[in-house]
Amino acid sequence: MVTDSHHLITEIESELQKAEIASLGGNKGKARVCARRAAGWAIREWQSQNGVFEPHRSAYWYLQVAAVDYSLPTHVRTAAGHLIMRINEDHNLPVDADVLADARVLVDFFLDSNHGS
């Protein structure tokens, strides 16, 4: 588990880079996993900074919580919803979504200390 903020940001950026490399290489599954992990870590850090830390929870769990948290802006909930959406039998999302862009929306929002929290 990542503990200091500088190290956390480095780990999140590394995970986003892995997602981008996987996506460019045609590995959509790995790209989604890495994007989810980065976004989930950002949400966990934000919750921890705001006194709502849930130990031993997965990045996916944090995304699920954010997707239905109506105190968050709609675009943030939507991005989280895309990252937890199940793929169809063709291994594609049922909507036109860019998981890397969605992960960046979440990372930017939750790591930005000026967004009103």
Backbone as CSV, one residue per row, in Angstrom:
resi,resn,N_x,N_y,N_z,CA_x,CA_y,CA_z,C_x,C_y,C_z
1,MET,0.845,-1.186,0.000,0.000,0.000,0.000,0.884,1.241,0.000
2,VAL,0.561,2.204,-0.795,1.324,3.433,-0.936,0.997,4.345,0.242
3,THR,2.028,4.961,0.852,1.764,5.758,2.040,2.028,7.245,1.890
4,ASP,3.143,7.673,1.310,3.368,9.114,1.236,2.867,9.667,-0.089
5,SER,2.440,10.934,-0.057,1.766,11.541,-1.212,2.623,11.577,-2.464
6,HIS,3.894,11.924,-2.320,4.769,11.978,-3.496,4.902,10.592,-4.130
7,HIS,5.100,9.598,-3.292,5.218,8.228,-3.792,3.901,7.780,-4.423
8,LEU,2.801,8.135,-3.818,1.489,7.783,-4.352,1.290,8.367,-5.746
9,ILE,1.609,9.639,-5.913,1.441,10.285,-7.218,2.329,9.615,-8.258
10,THR,3.547,9.264,-7.877,4.456,8.550,-8.779,3.862,7.208,-9.183
11,GLU,3.310,6.484,-8.238,2.699,5.179,-8.515,1.468,5.321,-9.422
12,ILE,0.669,6.327,-9.172,-0.523,6.558,-10.001,-0.114,6.895,-11.432
13,GLU,0.851,7.784,-11.590,1.325,8.142,-12.934,1.920,6.933,-13.644
14,SER,2.651,6.117,-12.917,3.221,4.899,-13.494,2.113,3.962,-13.970
15,GLU,1.071,3.844,-13.191,-0.048,2.977,-13.549,-0.782,3.512,-14.771
16,LEU,-0.925,4.828,-14.860,-1.552,5.433,-16.040,-0.695,5.217,-17.292
17,GLN,0.617,5.283,-17.132,1.517,5.010,-18.263,1.396,3.556,-18.714
18,LYS,1.308,2.644,-17.752,1.112,1.228,-18.093,-0.201,1.046,-18.857
19,ALA,-1.227,1.762,-18.434,-2.529,1.675,-19.111,-2.410,2.172,-20.542
20,GLU,-1.705,3.272,-20.730,-1.548,3.824,-22.073,-0.747,2.882,-22.974
21,ILE,0.317,2.328,-22.456,1.136,1.390,-23.228,0.317,0.159,-23.604
22,ALA,-0.447,-0.357,-22.652,-1.286,-1.521,-22.926,-2.331,-1.204,-23.992
23,SER,-2.926,-0.022,-23.901,-3.935,0.384,-24.870,-3.333,0.502,-26.271
24,LEU,-2.182,1.148,-26.359,-1.512,1.293,-27.658,-1.119,-0.060,-28.236
25,GLY,-0.833,-1.011,-27.360,-0.474,-2.361,-27.789,-1.682,-3.245,-28.066
26,GLY,-2.886,-2.690,-27.932,-4.096,-3.442,-28.221,-4.592,-4.306,-27.076
27,ASN,-3.991,-4.177,-25.897,-4.395,-4.969,-24.740,-5.380,-4.155,-23.897
28,LYS,-6.646,-4.140,-24.336,-7.676,-3.343,-23.679,-7.921,-3.786,-22.238
29,GLY,-7.832,-5.079,-21.999,-8.069,-5.597,-20.655,-7.059,-5.074,-19.653
30,LYS,-5.790,-5.146,-20.016,-4.745,-4.640,-19.127,-4.867,-3.134,-18.970
31,ALA,-5.213,-2.444,-20.042,-5.385,-0.992,-19.966,-6.474,-0.634,-18.955
32,ARG,-7.581,-1.376,-18.989,-8.680,-1.113,-18.045,-8.251,-1.389,-16.611
33,VAL,-7.537,-2.485,-16.399,-7.091,-2.830,-15.046,-6.171,-1.744,-14.489
34,CYS,-5.214,-1.310,-15.291,-4.275,-0.271,-14.846,-4.988,1.060,-14.624
35,ALA,-5.907,1.408,-15.508,-6.663,2.655,-15.361,-7.505,2.613,-14.089
36,ARG,-8.143,1.486,-13.839,-8.945,1.330,-12.622,-8.078,1.478,-11.380
37,ARG,-6.931,0.822,-11.399,-6.050,0.849,-10.239,-5.616,2.292,-9.943
38,ALA,-5.181,3.020,-10.957,-4.738,4.397,-10.754,-5.863,5.261,-10.189
39,ALA,-7.033,5.170,-10.781,-8.172,5.970,-10.328,-8.593,5.577,-8.908
40,GLY,-8.622,4.297,-8.640,-8.994,3.824,-7.306,-8.040,4.304,-6.233
41,TRP,-6.746,4.296,-6.545,-5.764,4.805,-5.585,-5.985,6.280,-5.303
42,ALA,-6.324,7.055,-6.328,-6.578,8.487,-6.141,-7.806,8.697,-5.260
43,ILE,-8.853,7.924,-5.489,-10.064,8.032,-4.667,-9.755,7.653,-3.224
44,ARG,-9.016,6.566,-3.040,-8.656,6.130,-1.686,-7.883,7.225,-0.957
45,GLU,-6.937,7.853,-1.647,-6.148,8.922,-1.024,-7.041,10.092,-0.628
46,TRP,-7.950,10.478,-1.502,-8.862,11.582,-1.203,-9.733,11.255,0.008
47,GLN,-10.258,10.039,0.029,-11.092,9.651,1.166,-10.277,9.642,2.454
48,SER,-9.059,9.134,2.370,-8.190,9.099,3.539,-7.915,10.511,4.057
49,GLN,-7.644,11.441,3.139,-7.385,12.835,3.513,-8.628,13.481,4.139
50,ASN,-9.799,12.942,3.810,-11.055,13.482,4.332,-11.636,12.623,5.457
51,GLY,-10.804,11.781,6.042,-11.200,11.000,7.207,-12.127,9.835,6.932
52,VAL,-12.210,9.387,5.688,-13.086,8.264,5.335,-12.232,7.163,4.722
53,PHE,-11.444,6.518,5.544,-10.560,5.488,5.013,-11.143,4.113,5.292
54,GLU,-11.262,3.322,4.263,-11.756,1.955,4.368,-10.574,1.016,4.096
55,PRO,-9.963,0.464,5.139,-8.792,-0.395,4.922,-9.148,-1.679,4.181
56,HIS,-8.185,-2.167,3.457,-8.290,-3.455,2.768,-9.371,-3.484,1.689
57,ARG,-9.620,-2.369,1.071,-10.584,-2.309,-0.031,-9.825,-2.211,-1.345
58,SER,-10.413,-2.746,-2.385,-9.782,-2.724,-3.709,-10.037,-1.393,-4.416
59,ALA,-9.227,-1.122,-5.418,-9.432,0.066,-6.248,-10.824,0.010,-6.872
60,TYR,-11.247,-1.169,-7.282,-12.566,-1.347,-7.887,-13.668,-0.931,-6.905
61,TRP,-13.506,-1.283,-5.644,-14.490,-0.929,-4.620,-14.623,0.590,-4.522
62,TYR,-13.476,1.289,-4.508,-13.512,2.753,-4.435,-14.215,3.349,-5.649
63,LEU,-14.009,2.754,-6.811,-14.701,3.214,-8.022,-16.205,3.005,-7.909
64,GLN,-16.605,1.864,-7.362,-18.037,1.593,-7.178,-18.672,2.642,-6.263
65,VAL,-17.999,2.977,-5.193,-18.509,3.971,-4.253,-18.627,5.335,-4.937
66,ALA,-17.587,5.727,-5.673,-17.602,7.032,-6.353,-18.702,7.110,-7.407
67,ALA,-18.974,6.015,-8.079,-19.976,6.007,-9.154,-21.380,6.321,-8.650
68,VAL,-21.631,6.093,-7.376,-22.976,6.344,-6.829,-22.992,7.415,-5.743
69,ASP,-21.894,8.131,-5.602,-21.806,9.185,-4.594,-22.330,10.492,-5.197
70,TYR,-23.583,10.818,-4.892,-24.226,11.980,-5.493,-23.711,13.308,-4.956
71,SER,-22.773,13.271,-4.016,-22.131,14.513,-3.597,-21.017,14.897,-4.572
72,LEU,-20.650,13.977,-5.448,-19.613,14.235,-6.458,-20.252,14.779,-7.728
73,PRO,-19.495,15.566,-8.494,-20.023,16.076,-9.766,-20.389,14.937,-10.726
74,THR,-21.331,15.197,-11.579,-21.815,14.189,-12.527,-20.696,13.609,-13.376
75,HIS,-19.794,14.450,-13.886,-18.731,13.938,-14.751,-17.796,12.985,-14.008
76,VAL,-17.636,13.183,-12.714,-16.795,12.296,-11.903,-17.501,10.956,-11.705
77,ARG,-18.793,11.004,-11.371,-19.567,9.762,-11.221,-19.616,8.987,-12.533
78,THR,-19.777,9.697,-13.642,-19.835,9.050,-14.955,-18.513,8.354,-15.277
79,ALA,-17.410,9.043,-15.028,-16.092,8.449,-15.289,-15.900,7.186,-14.452
80,ALA,-16.274,7.243,-13.186,-16.164,6.062,-12.324,-17.065,4.944,-12.847
81,GLY,-18.256,5.308,-13.285,-19.183,4.318,-13.834,-18.624,3.613,-15.059
82,HIS,-17.941,4.352,-15.916,-17.328,3.727,-17.094,-16.260,2.723,-16.697
83,LEU,-15.503,3.036,-15.651,-14.420,2.148,-15.247,-14.905,0.872,-14.558
84,ILE,-16.123,0.883,-14.044,-16.644,-0.342,-13.426,-17.617,-1.088,-14.331
85,MET,-17.886,-0.516,-15.484,-18.815,-1.133,-16.428,-18.254,-2.459,-16.946
86,ARG,-19.124,-3.439,-17.052,-18.718,-4.749,-17.575,-18.614,-4.699,-19.099
87,ILE,-17.644,-5.447,-19.607,-17.497,-5.543,-21.053,-18.517,-6.524,-21.604
88,ASN,-18.793,-6.414,-22.900,-19.742,-7.330,-23.534,-19.015,-8.577,-24.046
89,GLU,-19.740,-9.447,-24.717,-19.141,-10.703,-25.188,-18.047,-10.501,-26.237
90,ASP,-18.020,-9.314,-26.855,-16.955,-8.990,-27.809,-15.769,-8.317,-27.120
91,HIS,-15.786,-8.300,-25.791,-14.722,-7.709,-24.974,-14.603,-6.198,-25.146
92,ASN,-15.748,-5.553,-25.382,-15.808,-4.105,-25.514,-16.799,-3.557,-24.494
93,LEU,-16.631,-2.284,-24.149,-17.622,-1.643,-23.295,-18.906,-1.445,-24.095
94,PRO,-20.056,-1.520,-23.440,-21.323,-1.324,-24.152,-21.583,0.137,-24.521
95,VAL,-20.727,1.057,-24.086,-20.833,2.472,-24.445,-19.507,2.925,-25.025
96,ASP,-19.540,4.045,-25.720,-18.316,4.612,-26.269,-17.631,5.409,-25.164
97,ALA,-16.620,4.823,-24.537,-15.921,5.489,-23.442,-14.422,5.256,-23.587
98,ASP,-13.661,6.226,-23.163,-12.208,6.142,-23.166,-11.773,5.949,-21.719
99,VAL,-11.414,4.726,-21.347,-11.093,4.443,-19.948,-9.869,5.206,-19.468
100,LEU,-8.938,5.483,-20.363,-7.765,6.268,-19.960,-8.169,7.702,-19.633
101,ALA,-9.004,8.285,-20.464,-9.486,9.645,-20.199,-10.316,9.674,-18.917
102,ASP,-11.150,8.655,-18.719,-11.961,8.589,-17.505,-11.075,8.479,-16.267
103,ALA,-10.034,7.666,-16.341,-9.111,7.526,-15.210,-8.428,8.854,-14.911
104,ARG,-8.039,9.568,-15.955,-7.384,10.875,-15.755,-8.346,11.883,-15.119
105,VAL,-9.626,11.846,-15.529,-10.627,12.731,-14.906,-10.657,12.477,-13.403
106,LEU,-10.692,11.210,-13.034,-10.776,10.852,-11.619,-9.499,11.204,-10.877
107,VAL,-8.362,10.883,-11.448,-7.085,11.199,-10.802,-6.956,12.704,-10.622
108,ASP,-7.237,13.457,-11.663,-7.133,14.914,-11.576,-8.085,15.480,-10.524
109,PHE,-9.308,14.998,-10.515,-10.291,15.498,-9.562,-9.895,15.159,-8.130
110,PHE,-9.588,13.908,-7.868,-9.351,13.492,-6.488,-7.989,13.905,-5.941
111,LEU,-7.028,14.160,-6.792,-5.729,14.617,-6.300,-5.607,16.131,-6.284
112,ASP,-6.599,16.832,-6.823,-6.603,18.287,-6.822,-7.190,18.772,-5.500
113,SER,-6.337,19.298,-4.653,-6.803,19.731,-3.324,-7.675,20.986,-3.390
114,ASN,-7.818,21.591,-4.555,-8.597,22.819,-4.683,-10.003,22.595,-5.215
115,HIS,-10.467,21.351,-5.322,-11.776,21.131,-5.921,-12.921,21.242,-4.932
116,GLY,-12.666,21.811,-3.788,-13.769,22.100,-2.880,-13.899,21.156,-1.719
117,SER,-12.958,20.261,-1.551,-13.066,19.370,-0.387,-12.209,19.855,0.752
